[in-house]
């Protein structure tokens, strides 16, 4: 499993970045969260932190 971002729902608030213990999430030039799948720990912290429900673990 890995965190997946719904680009339509992501507002670029950065809540997921602050919560990720692996520093696997960054913002794209368009202010959309991007997950580095090689670094993602599949812990779900980002999913819980997202106020827009834009992150799911798949």
C-alpha positions in Angstrom: 0.0 0.0 0.0 1.0 3.6 -0.6 -0.6 7.0 0.0 -2.4 8.3 -3.1 -3.3 12.0 -3.6 -6.6 13.1 -5.2 -5.3 16.2 -7.0 -8.8 17.5 -7.5 -9.4 17.5 -3.7 -5.9 18.6 -2.6 -5.7 22.3 -1.7 -1.9 22.3 -0.9 -2.4 23.2 2.7 0.6 21.1 3.8 -1.0 19.3 6.7 0.1 15.9 5.3 3.7 17.2 4.9 3.8 18.2 8.6 2.5 14.8 9.7 4.6 12.5 7.5 7.3 10.8 9.6 9.3 9.8 6.5 9.3 13.2 4.9 7.9 11.4 1.8 5.4 14.2 0.8 6.2 17.4 -1.0 4.3 20.0 -2.9 4.4 20.2 -6.7 4.8 23.5 -8.5 1.0 23.5 -8.7 0.7 23.3 -4.9 -0.6 19.7 -5.0 0.8 17.1 -2.6 3.1 14.5 -4.2 4.1 11.2 -2.5 7.5 9.7 -3.0 6.4 6.1 -3.1 9.9 4.8 -2.4 10.0 6.7 0.9 6.3 6.2 2.0 5.9 4.1 5.1 2.2 3.3 4.5 1.5 4.5 8.1 -1.6 6.5 7.3 -0.6 9.7 9.2 -1.1 11.8 6.1 -4.5 10.3 5.5 -5.6 11.2 9.0 -4.1 14.7 8.8 -5.8 15.7 5.5 -8.8 18.0 6.2 -10.1 17.5 2.6 -10.0 13.7 2.4 -7.6 14.0 -0.5 -5.4 11.1 0.6 -6.1 7.4 0.6 -3.9 4.4 1.2 -4.1 2.0 -1.8 
